[in-house]
Amino acid sequence: MDIKIVQRLGNYPNNKGDLALLYSPHLIRKSALRLFNQYIHRADGLLPALEATGYSRSARHSPLSSWRSS
């Protein structure tokens, strides 16, 4: 993992794009996010499990972002 990306993001990724960059630091944000979304949709059982935790395909922020700010 690239230390510059970790330093830029802080302790936690703030959104799905930040998380995608942690998994694919060699890509630009848009490409990393596309690859990350492809993985989510192709991995057996992952999408239903994420949706059970409050994940929304169209949401711009994760449910954790509101939890961390309170």
Secondary structure, DSSP 8 states (H G I E B T S, - for coil): --HHHHHHH-SS-SSHHHHHHHH-TTS-HHHHHHHHHHHHHHSTTHHHHHHHTT--TT-SS-HHHHHHH-
